Amino acid sequence: MFWIGLLIGIIIGANVSLILYALIIAGRRADEHFNESTFK
C-alpha cells in the first residue's frame, strides 16, 4: 500500500511540476511579446 501511494504521489508531483514549468515558460513568452509590442 505504501509503494502504491508513493508511486501515485510521484506521478502527481511530476505532472504538477510540468504544468507549473509550462505556465512559467508561457508567462515569460507572453511578457516578452507584450514588451516588444509595447516598445514598438
Contact map, one row per residue, 1 for C-alpha under 8 A:
1111100000000000000000000000000000000000
1111110000000000000000000000000000000000
1111111000000000000000000000000000000000
1111111100000000000000000000000000000000
1111111110000000000000000000000000000000
0111111111000000000000000000000000000000
0011111111100000000000000000000000000000
0001111111110000000000000000000000000000
0000111111111000000000000000000000000000
0000011111111100000000000000000000000000
0000001111111110000000000000000000000000
0000000111111111000000000000000000000000
0000000011111111100000000000000000000000
0000000001111111110000000000000000000000
0000000000111111111000000000000000000000
0000000000011111111100000000000000000000
0000000000001111111110000000000000000000
0000000000000111111111000000000000000000
0000000000000011111111100000000000000000
0000000000000001111111110000000000000000
0000000000000000111111111000000000000000
0000000000000000011111111100000000000000
0000000000000000001111111110000000000000
0000000000000000000111111111000000000000
0000000000000000000011111111100000000000
0000000000000000000001111111110000000000
0000000000000000000000111111111000000000
0000000000000000000000011111111100000000
0000000000000000000000001111111110000000
0000000000000000000000000111111111000000
0000000000000000000000000011111111100000
0000000000000000000000000001111111110000
0000000000000000000000000000111111111000
0000000000000000000000000000011111111100
0000000000000000000000000000001111111110
0000000000000000000000000000000111111111
0000000000000000000000000000000011111111
0000000000000000000000000000000001111111
0000000000000000000000000000000000111111
0000000000000000000000000000000000011111
